[in-house]
Amino acid sequence: MSDDNTPTGPDDETGVATRTETKTKRPSLYRVLILNDDFTPMEFVVLILEHFFNKTREEATKVMLHVHNTGVGVCGVFTYEVAETKVAQVMDLARRSEHPLQCTMEREE
């Protein structure tokens, strides 16, 4: 009988070690959009942009004017959950303030 420590069967723990690398997929991003209407005051839209999207007065005014002139404007780009929350917050405040402002989200491609 041999005294060497050579594995003799499948239960002996020797072999090739393998390492599995998992690549983390980046989450999909979504644009939050404000839609123009003829009734929501411009100042209210600026307030929304400052409060929920952390825009400066100048940035908010620029986005608001873009919405006013083109019909739609991007408030920001976020992960799905964040975008969904921001849309809900904007819509809730607009309803409570009795404004017909519409806010939506769409997947960024």
Beta strands, then each sheet from edge to edge (+ up, - down):
strand 1: 29-35
strand 2: 72-79
strand 3: 102-107
sheet 1: 2+ 1- 3+
end
